[in-house]
Amino acid sequence: MKHPCRSLLGSVLALAAGGAMAEPAKYLFQPPVTIIARDIYDLHTAMMWIITGIFVVVFGVMFYSIWKHRKSVGHKAAHFHESTAVEIAWTIVPMIILVGMAFPATSVVLAYKDTSNPDLTIKATGYQWKWGYDYINGEGAGISMLSSMTTPREQIEGDAPKGEFYLREVDNMLTVPVNKKVRILTTANDVIHSFWVPEFGVKQDAIPGFVRDTWFRAEKEGIYRGQCVELCGKDHGFMPIVVNVLSGEKYTAWVAEHQKAAVATADEAAREWTKEELLARGEKVYAAVCAACHQPTGQGLANAFPALVGSKVVQGPASEQVKLVLNGRKGGFMPTSQMPAQAMLSDTDIAAAITYTRNAWSNHADEGLVQPSVVKAAR
């Protein structure tokens, strides 16, 4: 469907805009893959041509006047009073230009905000510092996941060469079908975040206590990368967004795979795990979920996040640590409303992370093994 902005300014500037988009520009926007992103690109290009034209005309007249009427060729300063015709002209002409620019801009904004009749609705929740995705309705409803950055600490600290997608790679991608209208509900559980995928033309703040929405319809399969673009704390730069756009058939297969995984997750919580299994899994869970606050070394941050090394809670009764992880601590930095653990992590993941902290570094807790059944019973 063609939006009004293209019929008004797009038709006048189609050649200029089309030429600019023929080859991805090095210093312009990323190539758009949604109709909204194309509208934003076209609008940007049109506005740039308009203000460039105004610049050329205004400064051209000014420089011509200065050069043509300079003192060195005999011109003298004139004394004159206001001109009603000139004042009317320089009021009406800018007004016409502004109205001409406002109409297509308003059309794009209205289209951008039209989230009606989606094929798929996904809630994106911002945490410090990761994203949680809940598939609300449409194909895949019921799927939930946490998406955390997977760039190794060695690369971040400069001890290893940077990878191709440095700071822009995650463990769980937001997966959607191609050519389907996807509505994104944004919210946050701690501070203000912002959901941004430039190639989709999507940017929406995620505010605690509020639900806002945006949408996109990706027209091309592929992987598209974005970022939280609201300053949300010390690891603000470490919460990327990666969207995987699949064909309809591949998306259906992805949904089926995740639904099977959900059943397997429920089954695995019922069995007894060995300590080695829990430690291996717990190390990964801790790195993805806990290390941002408590640090990879378990030393925490002074006056903010407590150290886990030598902690009385970690080395005390296992039931107390389970209770703290699930319910948080009143007035602390880990209240339930701010922790994705209860909603996003499985009983097995929580049990594994707790088992890991009770045995990692210099910790040697008496109750060093916590089974998923213990976590399930404590919920």
Residue pairs with C-beta under 8 A, 6 or more apart in sequence:
1 35
3 35
3 39
3 107
3 108
3 111
4 103
4 104
4 107
5 39
5 42
5 43
5 46
5 103
5 104
5 105
5 107
5 108
6 39
6 42
6 104
8 100
8 103
8 104
9 42
9 43
9 46
9 50
9 100
9 104
10 17
10 42
10 46
10 104
12 46
13 42
13 45
13 46
13 49
16 45
16 49
17 41
17 42
17 45
17 46
20 28
20 45
21 31
21 41
21 45
24 30
24 31
28 41
29 37
29 40
29 41
29 44
29 198
30 198
30 199
31 199
32 38
32 40
32 41
32 199
32 200
32 201
33 199
33 200
33 218
33 219
33 220
33 222
33 224
33 245
34 199
34 200
34 201
34 202
34 216
34 217
34 218
34 219
35 111
35 217
35 219
36 108
36 111
36 112
36 200
36 201
36 202
36 215
36 216
37 198
37 199
37 200
37 201
37 202
37 216
38 201
39 107
39 108
39 111
39 112
39 201
40 108
40 201
41 201
43 104
43 105
43 108
46 104
47 101
47 105
50 97
50 100
50 101
54 97
69 75
112 201
112 214
113 214
114 215
115 183
115 213
115 214
115 215
117 181
118 138
118 181
118 182
118 183
118 215
119 138
119 139
119 177
119 180
119 181
119 182
120 135
120 137
120 138
120 139
120 140
120 176
120 177
120 180
120 181
120 182
120 183
121 135
121 136
121 137
121 138
121 182
121 183
121 185
122 133
122 134
122 135
122 136
122 174
122 176
122 182
122 183
122 184
122 185
123 132
123 133
123 134
123 136
123 184
123 185
123 186
123 187
123 211
124 131
124 132
124 133
124 174
124 184
124 185
124 186
124 187
124 195
124 206
125 131
125 132
125 133
125 134
125 186
125 187
125 188
125 189
125 206
125 340
126 132
126 186
126 187
126 188
126 189
126 190
126 191
126 192
126 193
126 194
126 195
126 206
126 228
126 232
126 239
127 146
127 188
127 189
127 190
127 338
127 340
128 190
128 191
128 232
128 233
128 235
128 292
128 293
128 338
129 149
129 228
129 232
129 233
129 235
129 236
129 238
129 239
129 292
130 146
130 147
130 148
130 149
130 239
130 288
130 289
130 292
130 340
131 146
131 147
131 174
131 195
131 228
131 239
131 241
132 144
132 145
132 146
132 147
132 340
132 343
132 344
133 143
133 144
133 145
133 146
133 147
133 172
133 174
134 143
134 144
135 141
135 142
135 143
135 144
136 185
138 180
139 177
139 251
139 252
139 255
140 251
140 254
140 255
140 258
142 259
142 262
143 255
143 258
143 259
143 262
144 343
144 344
145 172
145 344
146 172
146 288
146 289
146 340
146 344
146 345
147 170
147 171
147 172
147 173
147 174
147 241
147 242
148 170
148 171
148 172
148 239
148 288
148 289
149 167
149 169
149 170
149 238
149 239
149 240
150 169
150 170
150 171
150 288
151 163
151 165
151 166
151 167
151 168
151 169
151 238
152 160
153 296
154 160
155 161
155 162
155 163
155 166
156 167
156 238
163 169
165 225
167 237
167 238
167 240
168 225
168 227
168 240
168 242
169 240
169 242
170 240
170 241
170 242
171 288
173 223
173 242
173 243
173 244
174 241
174 242
174 243
174 244
175 243
175 244
175 245
175 246
175 251
175 254
176 182
176 218
176 243
176 244
176 245
176 246
176 251
177 245
177 246
177 247
177 248
177 251
178 218
178 219
178 220
178 221
178 245
178 246
178 247
178 248
178 251
179 217
179 218
179 219
180 217
180 248
181 215
181 216
181 217
182 215
182 216
182 217
182 218
183 213
183 214
183 215
184 195
184 202
184 204
184 213
184 214
184 215
184 216
185 211
185 212
185 213
186 193
186 195
186 204
186 205
186 206
186 207
186 211
186 212
186 213
186 214
187 206
187 207
187 208
187 209
187 210
187 211
187 212
188 206
188 207
188 208
189 208
189 337
189 338
189 339
189 340
190 208
190 232
190 338
191 208
191 232
191 233
192 205
192 206
192 207
192 208
192 230
192 232
193 205
193 206
193 228
193 230
193 232
193 239
194 203
194 204
194 205
194 206
194 228
194 229
194 230
195 202
195 203
195 204
195 205
195 206
195 214
195 226
195 228
195 241
196 202
196 203
196 204
196 226
196 227
196 228
196 229
196 241
197 203
197 216
197 224
197 225
197 226
197 241
197 243
198 226
199 224
200 216
200 218
200 224
200 226
200 243
201 216
202 214
202 215
202 216
202 226
203 214
203 229
204 212
204 213
204 214
205 212
205 230
206 212
206 230
218 224
218 243
218 245
220 245
221 245
221 246
221 247
222 245
223 242
223 243
223 244
223 245
224 242
224 243
224 245
225 240
225 241
225 242
225 243
226 240
226 241
226 242
226 243
227 237
227 239
227 240
227 241
228 236
228 239
228 240
228 241
230 236
232 239
235 292
238 292
246 254
265 346
265 348
268 346
268 348
268 372
269 346
269 347
269 348
269 372
269 373
269 375
269 376
270 372
270 373
272 371
273 348
273 351
273 352
273 371
273 372
275 355
275 359
275 368
275 369
277 352
278 351
278 352
278 355
278 356
278 369
278 370
279 352
279 355
279 356
279 359
281 348
281 349
281 352
282 351
282 352
282 353
282 354
282 355
282 356
282 357
283 356
283 360
285 345
285 349
285 350
285 352
285 353
285 356
286 353
286 356
286 357
286 360
287 296
289 340
289 341
289 345
289 353
290 353
290 357
293 300
293 301
293 304
293 305
293 333
293 334
294 300
294 305
294 306
294 307
294 308
295 301
295 305
297 309
297 361
298 307
298 308
298 309
298 357
298 360
298 361
298 363
299 307
299 309
300 306
300 307
300 308
304 333
305 333
308 314
308 357
308 360
308 361
308 363
309 361
309 362
309 363
310 362
310 363
311 363
313 320
313 321
313 324
314 321
314 357
314 358
314 363
314 365
315 358
315 363
315 364
315 365
315 366
316 365
317 367
318 354
318 358
318 365
318 367
318 370
318 374
319 374
319 378
321 354
321 357
321 358
321 370
322 350
322 354
322 370
322 374
322 375
322 378
323 378
324 334
325 334
325 339
325 341
325 350
325 353
325 354
326 336
326 341
326 342
326 350
326 375
326 378
326 379
327 336
328 334
328 335
328 336
328 337
328 338
328 339
329 335
336 342
341 350
342 379
345 353
346 372
347 372
347 373
347 375
347 376
347 379
348 372
348 375
350 372
350 375
351 370
351 371
351 372
351 374
351 375
354 370
354 375
355 368
355 369
355 370
357 363
358 365
358 367
358 368
358 370
359 365
359 368
